[in-house]
């Protein structure tokens, strides 16, 4: 009898370990924007490619729209291992202690998309991602979301038009300095709270690429948009280092390939998505869209020029210099 129960226990243990061996590796990928945005679509693309390439050994669960966590919490969740993958905007790495990522927020630092790619796809970008390892994070890729527009309930043609406006920003000191340089009062809010804050007047305006504005319906509560393209919004796709290092080598390789595919895909759709979103905003007729004249553009550049100097101490003069040089 004793022998029989030992056999049963052994058999149960064997079948349990077989089940373990077959259980898929789950990657929880949390993000804060809608699925129908460049980031949202690229996350879905990664899921598809990763699950296909690993023959189902990896399951990617994508949680869009802050369903699981808001901006600040998702960073904590990643470090604790409650989720495995995120793609926060580069403006949100300050609280992690990676202040240099805020260099991407500097007004007008990238004269073109190509100038940006020179940085994100070159040694500077690689070095920045590598430095995340000391925080228990691996940086896998940069994703793109283009240049930002300004929105509010009043026209914004000259820098003076921002005087006294409460402007929602992401948690970046550079963005804080940028809004102050325009005479506005910056307020940090999680992305998921922006629509309501605009609707109830907690803040007067904000900045984002059109795809984020449109998919969050911000245009319904913002009467004016200025096509300022004054700053950049991009992402770093990051994973928990312990999780990533613990993956079987062949799986990691497949996931790297899936990420490379998703990154190419993301880069290809980002601009078009934003152009379409802007067209859709115009079509609603709820928001007046304004293009700055060359003289107004100069006035914006002049007003925002001091931000770079002011932020040198935080970001590093050398990094700013290296990026400016690369960006030419
Ligand atoms: C924001 O918080 O304004 C955006 O950066 C959200 C995002 O991830 O695109």
Boltz pocket constraint, residues with backbone or C-beta under 6 A from the ligand:
constraints:
  - pocket:
      binder: B
      contacts: [[A, 32], [A, 33], [A, 87], [A, 88], [A, 89], [A, 145], [A, 170], [A, 189], [A, 190], [A, 191], [A, 207], [A, 208], [A, 212], [A, 233]]
      max_distance: 6.0
